[in-house]
Amino acid sequence: MKTRNLFIASMEPDAGKLLVTMGIMEFLTRQIGKVAFSAR
C-alpha cells in the first residue's frame, strides 16, 4: 500500500517547518513530478 499523505508538525513556533516542507516538495517534484500543498 502506498502512502499518499505527509504531515509536518512541530510543538514550537519558528521551528523551520516551512523550510523543511519546501525541501521535501522540491525532492518529491523531481522524483514524482506532481505534488500539492495545503495549509490548514
SULJODA-V796360 format. One line per field, one symbol per residue. burial: b if it has 9 or more other ideal C-beta (glycine too) atoms within 8 Angstrom, else e. A space follows every 10 residues. Layout:
burial = ???
This chain:
burial = eeeeeeeeee eeeeeebeeb beebbeebbe eeeeeeeeee
